[in-house]
Amino acid sequence: MNYTPPILITSSVKVSTPVTKLRNQEERINLTIKALGKWVQSDNNFKIIVCDGSGVDFSKQIYLKYPDANIEFLTFKNNSLLVRKYGSGYGEGEIINYALLHSQLLQKEPSFVKCTSKLYVENFREILNCYNGELICQCTFSNVRILRSFFNTYAKEKIKLLSIDTRFYIINKKIYLNFFSQAYIKVRHSKTYYLEHSFLDAAIKSNLRHFISDFAFKITGVSGTLHKEYRKIGLLRFLKIKMNFSLIKSVKKFEKLFIA
């Protein structure tokens, strides 16, 4: 795909949710700038929007570090009381909607890339090449081991589509606004119904097809929620994941959901 959508980096330097383990603001900023550097080094022509929903302006640090990059910085204060009550996914939904409304770089673009701050995706180009102009994401499934071990009618019935990985995805802006922009309102952390679940429900309701990747996204960086570094996916693990997806893709109820 020749077209490269702008990359929206969602950030929240000040933490509102009590379950988030990485709480040091300076560390959160430094990790965001470090991951941002990987995007810039990958292609200095990327259009990048950093939107922080906690009211912290660290744009000077970004522009000083990457003076030649095409980066737009936005900051605002989201509803911290509701974020604390319902979970970080609620805040993320507010951040994306704010960026879509206020970003100059996003205004005339048909699609955008969403990436959580502190993260980088090593096989971004591979993912972009598979983007169909609507949505591409990776999903989680249950009972994959049963399917891999037996691959019979029982195993096919047991496998379930659980959620969409909202750390990174590429999506058409109109589709996002029509089907996903209000998904965050349904997030209820106390009931273990996260943005990942609400996003999946929205995708199913939209009748989207061919949006699930059949290979792993090579996400690196640090999880703010867990304060844990994502390890690089090695070749053997990458191939194992691809084999699992190939099996799931062959199950009739899922075949139309995977990328063609």
MIDO-197081 format. One record per residue (C-alpha): residue in one letter; residue number from 1; x, y, z. Coordinates in steps of 0.1 Angstrom, whole numbers. Layout:
N
<residuo: A | num: NUM | x: X | y: Y | z: Z>;
...
This chain:
260
<residuo: M | num: 1 | x: 0 | y: 0 | z: 0>;
<residuo: N | num: 2 | x: 15 | y: 33 | z: -11>;
<residuo: Y | num: 3 | x: -6 | y: 55 | z: 12>;
<residuo: T | num: 4 | x: 7 | y: 58 | z: 48>;
<residuo: P | num: 5 | x: -19 | y: 71 | z: 72>;
<residuo: P | num: 6 | x: -9 | y: 94 | z: 101>;
<residuo: I | num: 7 | x: 1 | y: 77 | z: 133>;
<residuo: L | num: 8 | x: -19 | y: 87 | z: 164>;
<residuo: I | num: 9 | x: 0 | y: 81 | z: 196>;
<residuo: T | num: 10 | x: -23 | y: 81 | z: 226>;
<residuo: S | num: 11 | x: -7 | y: 92 | z: 259>;
<residuo: S | num: 12 | x: -16 | y: 98 | z: 295>;
<residuo: V | num: 13 | x: 14 | y: 110 | z: 315>;
<residuo: K | num: 14 | x: -7 | y: 115 | z: 347>;
<residuo: V | num: 15 | x: -23 | y: 82 | z: 357>;
<residuo: S | num: 16 | x: -59 | y: 82 | z: 369>;
<residuo: T | num: 17 | x: -66 | y: 44 | z: 372>;
<residuo: P | num: 18 | x: -54 | y: 27 | z: 404>;
<residuo: V | num: 19 | x: -44 | y: -5 | z: 387>;
<residuo: T | num: 20 | x: -18 | y: 11 | z: 365>;
<residuo: K | num: 21 | x: 16 | y: 1 | z: 378>;
<residuo: L | num: 22 | x: 39 | y: 25 | z: 359>;
<residuo: R | num: 23 | x: 30 | y: 58 | z: 376>;
<residuo: N | num: 24 | x: 62 | y: 79 | z: 375>;
<residuo: Q | num: 25 | x: 55 | y: 107 | z: 351>;
<residuo: E | num: 26 | x: 91 | y: 114 | z: 341>;
<residuo: E | num: 27 | x: 95 | y: 77 | z: 332>;
<residuo: R | num: 28 | x: 63 | y: 76 | z: 312>;
<residuo: I | num: 29 | x: 74 | y: 107 | z: 292>;
<residuo: N | num: 30 | x: 109 | y: 93 | z: 286>;
<residuo: L | num: 31 | x: 95 | y: 59 | z: 274>;
<residuo: T | num: 32 | x: 70 | y: 77 | z: 251>;
<residuo: I | num: 33 | x: 98 | y: 98 | z: 236>;
<residuo: K | num: 34 | x: 120 | y: 67 | z: 232>;
<residuo: A | num: 35 | x: 93 | y: 48 | z: 213>;
<residuo: L | num: 36 | x: 85 | y: 79 | z: 193>;
<residuo: G | num: 37 | x: 122 | y: 79 | z: 182>;
<residuo: K | num: 38 | x: 118 | y: 45 | z: 167>;
<residuo: W | num: 39 | x: 89 | y: 56 | z: 146>;
<residuo: V | num: 40 | x: 109 | y: 87 | z: 134>;
<residuo: Q | num: 41 | x: 140 | y: 66 | z: 127>;
<residuo: S | num: 42 | x: 118 | y: 41 | z: 107>;
<residuo: D | num: 43 | x: 106 | y: 69 | z: 84>;
<residuo: N | num: 44 | x: 112 | y: 106 | z: 91>;
<residuo: N | num: 45 | x: 83 | y: 115 | z: 67>;
<residuo: F | num: 46 | x: 57 | y: 98 | z: 89>;
<residuo: K | num: 47 | x: 29 | y: 122 | z: 100>;
<residuo: I | num: 48 | x: 27 | y: 116 | z: 138>;
<residuo: I | num: 49 | x: 2 | y: 130 | z: 163>;
<residuo: V | num: 50 | x: 9 | y: 127 | z: 200>;
<residuo: C | num: 51 | x: -22 | y: 134 | z: 221>;
<residuo: D | num: 52 | x: -20 | y: 134 | z: 259>;
<residuo: G | num: 53 | x: -52 | y: 132 | z: 278>;
<residuo: S | num: 54 | x: -39 | y: 142 | z: 312>;
<residuo: G | num: 55 | x: -31 | y: 178 | z: 304>;
<residuo: V | num: 56 | x: 7 | y: 174 | z: 304>;
<residuo: D | num: 57 | x: 26 | y: 193 | z: 277>;
<residuo: F | num: 58 | x: 59 | y: 177 | z: 269>;
<residuo: S | num: 59 | x: 60 | y: 189 | z: 234>;
<residuo: K | num: 60 | x: 93 | y: 209 | z: 239>;
<residuo: Q | num: 61 | x: 111 | y: 177 | z: 248>;
<residuo: I | num: 62 | x: 98 | y: 160 | z: 217>;
<residuo: Y | num: 63 | x: 106 | y: 189 | z: 193>;
<residuo: L | num: 64 | x: 140 | y: 193 | z: 208>;
<residuo: K | num: 65 | x: 147 | y: 156 | z: 204>;
<residuo: Y | num: 66 | x: 133 | y: 153 | z: 169>;
<residuo: P | num: 67 | x: 133 | y: 188 | z: 153>;
<residuo: D | num: 68 | x: 130 | y: 176 | z: 117>;
<residuo: A | num: 69 | x: 101 | y: 152 | z: 123>;
<residuo: N | num: 70 | x: 65 | y: 159 | z: 113>;
<residuo: I | num: 71 | x: 50 | y: 157 | z: 147>;
<residuo: E | num: 72 | x: 19 | y: 174 | z: 160>;
<residuo: F | num: 73 | x: 13 | y: 176 | z: 198>;
<residuo: L | num: 74 | x: -20 | y: 179 | z: 215>;
<residuo: T | num: 75 | x: -29 | y: 179 | z: 251>;
<residuo: F | num: 76 | x: -62 | y: 183 | z: 271>;
<residuo: K | num: 77 | x: -76 | y: 171 | z: 304>;
<residuo: N | num: 78 | x: -100 | y: 142 | z: 300>;
<residuo: N | num: 79 | x: -126 | y: 132 | z: 326>;
<residuo: S | num: 80 | x: -103 | y: 117 | z: 352>;
<residuo: L | num: 81 | x: -131 | y: 108 | z: 375>;
<residuo: L | num: 82 | x: -148 | y: 86 | z: 349>;
<residuo: V | num: 83 | x: -114 | y: 72 | z: 338>;
<residuo: R | num: 84 | x: -107 | y: 62 | z: 375>;
<residuo: K | num: 85 | x: -142 | y: 47 | z: 377>;
<residuo: Y | num: 86 | x: -144 | y: 28 | z: 344>;
<residuo: G | num: 87 | x: -108 | y: 22 | z: 335>;
<residuo: S | num: 88 | x: -80 | y: 34 | z: 311>;
<residuo: G | num: 89 | x: -100 | y: 23 | z: 280>;
<residuo: Y | num: 90 | x: -125 | y: 50 | z: 288>;
<residuo: G | num: 91 | x: -97 | y: 76 | z: 288>;
<residuo: E | num: 92 | x: -82 | y: 62 | z: 255>;
<residuo: G | num: 93 | x: -116 | y: 67 | z: 238>;
<residuo: E | num: 94 | x: -117 | y: 103 | z: 249>;
<residuo: I | num: 95 | x: -81 | y: 109 | z: 236>;
<residuo: I | num: 96 | x: -88 | y: 95 | z: 202>;
<residuo: N | num: 97 | x: -120 | y: 115 | z: 198>;
<residuo: Y | num: 98 | x: -103 | y: 146 | z: 209>;
<residuo: A | num: 99 | x: -75 | y: 141 | z: 184>;
<residuo: L | num: 100 | x: -99 | y: 134 | z: 155>;
<residuo: L | num: 101 | x: -117 | y: 167 | z: 163>;
<residuo: H | num: 102 | x: -86 | y: 189 | z: 169>;
<residuo: S | num: 103 | x: -57 | y: 175 | z: 150>;
<residuo: Q | num: 104 | x: -47 | y: 193 | z: 118>;
<residuo: L | num: 105 | x: -28 | y: 163 | z: 105>;
<residuo: L | num: 106 | x: -59 | y: 141 | z: 108>;
<residuo: Q | num: 107 | x: -85 | y: 164 | z: 94>;
<residuo: K | num: 108 | x: -83 | y: 154 | z: 57>;
<residuo: E | num: 109 | x: -70 | y: 119 | z: 61>;
<residuo: P | num: 110 | x: -92 | y: 89 | z: 52>;
<residuo: S | num: 111 | x: -75 | y: 66 | z: 77>;
<residuo: F | num: 112 | x: -52 | y: 67 | z: 108>;
<residuo: V | num: 113 | x: -29 | y: 44 | z: 127>;
<residuo: K | num: 114 | x: -35 | y: 41 | z: 164>;
<residuo: C | num: 115 | x: -6 | y: 32 | z: 187>;
<residuo: T | num: 116 | x: -4 | y: 33 | z: 224>;
<residuo: S | num: 117 | x: 24 | y: 55 | z: 237>;
<residuo: K | num: 118 | x: 57 | y: 38 | z: 248>;
<residuo: L | num: 119 | x: 52 | y: 12 | z: 220>;
<residuo: Y | num: 120 | x: 66 | y: 6 | z: 185>;
<residuo: V | num: 121 | x: 56 | y: -20 | z: 159>;
<residuo: E | num: 122 | x: 85 | y: -35 | z: 140>;
<residuo: N | num: 123 | x: 65 | y: -50 | z: 112>;
<residuo: F | num: 124 | x: 44 | y: -19 | z: 106>;
<residuo: R | num: 125 | x: 50 | y: -20 | z: 68>;
<residuo: E | num: 126 | x: 39 | y: -56 | z: 65>;
<residuo: I | num: 127 | x: 7 | y: -47 | z: 84>;
<residuo: L | num: 128 | x: 1 | y: -16 | z: 63>;
<residuo: N | num: 129 | x: 5 | y: -37 | z: 31>;
<residuo: C | num: 130 | x: -24 | y: -59 | z: 43>;
<residuo: Y | num: 131 | x: -47 | y: -30 | z: 53>;
<residuo: N | num: 132 | x: -79 | y: -31 | z: 32>;
<residuo: G | num: 133 | x: -89 | y: 5 | z: 37>;
<residuo: E | num: 134 | x: -113 | y: -4 | z: 65>;
<residuo: L | num: 135 | x: -96 | y: -20 | z: 95>;
<residuo: I | num: 136 | x: -67 | y: -43 | z: 104>;
<residuo: C | num: 137 | x: -60 | y: -55 | z: 139>;
<residuo: Q | num: 138 | x: -50 | y: -85 | z: 158>;
<residuo: C | num: 139 | x: -74 | y: -104 | z: 181>;
<residuo: T | num: 140 | x: -72 | y: -129 | z: 209>;
<residuo: F | num: 141 | x: -89 | y: -163 | z: 209>;
<residuo: S | num: 142 | x: -96 | y: -189 | z: 236>;
<residuo: N | num: 143 | x: -90 | y: -227 | z: 234>;
<residuo: V | num: 144 | x: -65 | y: -225 | z: 206>;
<residuo: R | num: 145 | x: -45 | y: -253 | z: 221>;
<residuo: I | num: 146 | x: -75 | y: -276 | z: 219>;
<residuo: L | num: 147 | x: -79 | y: -267 | z: 182>;
<residuo: R | num: 148 | x: -42 | y: -273 | z: 176>;
<residuo: S | num: 149 | x: -43 | y: -307 | z: 193>;
<residuo: F | num: 150 | x: -74 | y: -322 | z: 179>;
<residuo: F | num: 151 | x: -89 | y: -300 | z: 151>;
<residuo: N | num: 152 | x: -123 | y: -318 | z: 152>;
<residuo: T | num: 153 | x: -158 | y: -306 | z: 155>;
<residuo: Y | num: 154 | x: -156 | y: -303 | z: 192>;
<residuo: A | num: 155 | x: -124 | y: -283 | z: 191>;
<residuo: K | num: 156 | x: -139 | y: -259 | z: 164>;
<residuo: E | num: 157 | x: -170 | y: -253 | z: 186>;
<residuo: K | num: 158 | x: -149 | y: -246 | z: 217>;
<residuo: I | num: 159 | x: -127 | y: -219 | z: 202>;
<residuo: K | num: 160 | x: -140 | y: -184 | z: 209>;
<residuo: L | num: 161 | x: -131 | y: -149 | z: 197>;
<residuo: L | num: 162 | x: -125 | y: -129 | z: 228>;
<residuo: S | num: 163 | x: -112 | y: -94 | z: 220>;
<residuo: I | num: 164 | x: -94 | y: -69 | z: 198>;
<residuo: D | num: 165 | x: -59 | y: -58 | z: 207>;
<residuo: T | num: 166 | x: -64 | y: -21 | z: 209>;
<residuo: R | num: 167 | x: -27 | y: -13 | z: 215>;
<residuo: F | num: 168 | x: -22 | y: -10 | z: 177>;
<residuo: Y | num: 169 | x: -45 | y: -10 | z: 147>;
<residuo: I | num: 170 | x: -51 | y: 8 | z: 114>;
<residuo: I | num: 171 | x: -87 | y: 20 | z: 107>;
<residuo: N | num: 172 | x: -107 | y: 41 | z: 83>;
<residuo: K | num: 173 | x: -117 | y: 73 | z: 100>;
<residuo: K | num: 174 | x: -154 | y: 72 | z: 89>;
<residuo: I | num: 175 | x: -157 | y: 36 | z: 101>;
<residuo: Y | num: 176 | x: -141 | y: 46 | z: 134>;
<residuo: L | num: 177 | x: -165 | y: 75 | z: 139>;
<residuo: N | num: 178 | x: -196 | y: 55 | z: 129>;
<residuo: F | num: 179 | x: -189 | y: 23 | z: 149>;
<residuo: F | num: 180 | x: -160 | y: 27 | z: 174>;
<residuo: S | num: 181 | x: -160 | y: 63 | z: 186>;
<residuo: Q | num: 182 | x: -185 | y: 56 | z: 214>;
<residuo: A | num: 183 | x: -172 | y: 21 | z: 223>;
<residuo: Y | num: 184 | x: -152 | y: 35 | z: 253>;
<residuo: I | num: 185 | x: -185 | y: 46 | z: 270>;
<residuo: K | num: 186 | x: -194 | y: 10 | z: 276>;
<residuo: V | num: 187 | x: -161 | y: 1 | z: 293>;
<residuo: R | num: 188 | x: -165 | y: -12 | z: 328>;
<residuo: H | num: 189 | x: -132 | y: -22 | z: 345>;
<residuo: S | num: 190 | x: -150 | y: -35 | z: 376>;
<residuo: K | num: 191 | x: -169 | y: -59 | z: 354>;
<residuo: T | num: 192 | x: -138 | y: -69 | z: 334>;
<residuo: Y | num: 193 | x: -154 | y: -55 | z: 303>;
<residuo: Y | num: 194 | x: -125 | y: -35 | z: 288>;
<residuo: L | num: 195 | x: -121 | y: -15 | z: 256>;
<residuo: E | num: 196 | x: -108 | y: -46 | z: 239>;
<residuo: H | num: 197 | x: -142 | y: -63 | z: 244>;
<residuo: S | num: 198 | x: -162 | y: -32 | z: 235>;
<residuo: F | num: 199 | x: -142 | y: -28 | z: 203>;
<residuo: L | num: 200 | x: -149 | y: -64 | z: 193>;
<residuo: D | num: 201 | x: -186 | y: -60 | z: 199>;
<residuo: A | num: 202 | x: -185 | y: -28 | z: 178>;
<residuo: A | num: 203 | x: -167 | y: -46 | z: 150>;
<residuo: I | num: 204 | x: -192 | y: -75 | z: 149>;
<residuo: K | num: 205 | x: -221 | y: -51 | z: 150>;
<residuo: S | num: 206 | x: -206 | y: -32 | z: 121>;
<residuo: N | num: 207 | x: -205 | y: -64 | z: 99>;
<residuo: L | num: 208 | x: -169 | y: -57 | z: 90>;
<residuo: R | num: 209 | x: -151 | y: -85 | z: 71>;
<residuo: H | num: 210 | x: -115 | y: -94 | z: 66>;
<residuo: F | num: 211 | x: -101 | y: -72 | z: 95>;
<residuo: I | num: 212 | x: -82 | y: -98 | z: 117>;
<residuo: S | num: 213 | x: -45 | y: -102 | z: 109>;
<residuo: D | num: 214 | x: -34 | y: -138 | z: 104>;
<residuo: F | num: 215 | x: 1 | y: -130 | z: 116>;
<residuo: A | num: 216 | x: 15 | y: -114 | z: 148>;
<residuo: F | num: 217 | x: 21 | y: -77 | z: 152>;
<residuo: K | num: 218 | x: 57 | y: -73 | z: 165>;
<residuo: I | num: 219 | x: 50 | y: -49 | z: 192>;
<residuo: T | num: 220 | x: 79 | y: -37 | z: 214>;
<residuo: G | num: 221 | x: 82 | y: -12 | z: 242>;
<residuo: V | num: 222 | x: 67 | y: -10 | z: 277>;
<residuo: S | num: 223 | x: 32 | y: -16 | z: 290>;
<residuo: G | num: 224 | x: 22 | y: 12 | z: 313>;
<residuo: T | num: 225 | x: -5 | y: -9 | z: 329>;
<residuo: L | num: 226 | x: 18 | y: -37 | z: 338>;
<residuo: H | num: 227 | x: 51 | y: -18 | z: 339>;
<residuo: K | num: 228 | x: 65 | y: -46 | z: 318>;
<residuo: E | num: 229 | x: 86 | y: -47 | z: 287>;
<residuo: Y | num: 230 | x: 72 | y: -64 | z: 257>;
<residuo: R | num: 231 | x: 98 | y: -88 | z: 244>;
<residuo: K | num: 232 | x: 106 | y: -91 | z: 207>;
<residuo: I | num: 233 | x: 88 | y: -119 | z: 190>;
<residuo: G | num: 234 | x: 114 | y: -144 | z: 177>;
<residuo: L | num: 235 | x: 111 | y: -163 | z: 144>;
<residuo: L | num: 236 | x: 98 | y: -196 | z: 160>;
<residuo: R | num: 237 | x: 72 | y: -178 | z: 181>;
<residuo: F | num: 238 | x: 61 | y: -158 | z: 151>;
<residuo: L | num: 239 | x: 57 | y: -189 | z: 130>;
<residuo: K | num: 240 | x: 38 | y: -207 | z: 158>;
<residuo: I | num: 241 | x: 14 | y: -178 | z: 160>;
<residuo: K | num: 242 | x: 9 | y: -178 | z: 123>;
<residuo: M | num: 243 | x: 2 | y: -215 | z: 123>;
<residuo: N | num: 244 | x: -24 | y: -210 | z: 151>;
<residuo: F | num: 245 | x: -41 | y: -183 | z: 131>;
<residuo: S | num: 246 | x: -41 | y: -205 | z: 100>;
<residuo: L | num: 247 | x: -60 | y: -231 | z: 119>;
<residuo: I | num: 248 | x: -85 | y: -206 | z: 133>;
<residuo: K | num: 249 | x: -89 | y: -191 | z: 99>;
<residuo: S | num: 250 | x: -99 | y: -225 | z: 85>;
<residuo: V | num: 251 | x: -129 | y: -226 | z: 109>;
<residuo: K | num: 252 | x: -159 | y: -215 | z: 89>;
<residuo: K | num: 253 | x: -174 | y: -191 | z: 115>;
<residuo: F | num: 254 | x: -141 | y: -171 | z: 115>;
<residuo: E | num: 255 | x: -129 | y: -173 | z: 79>;
<residuo: K | num: 256 | x: -146 | y: -142 | z: 67>;
<residuo: L | num: 257 | x: -132 | y: -122 | z: 96>;
<residuo: F | num: 258 | x: -95 | y: -127 | z: 87>;
<residuo: I | num: 259 | x: -77 | y: -107 | z: 61>;
<residuo: A | num: 260 | x: -80 | y: -122 | z: 26>;
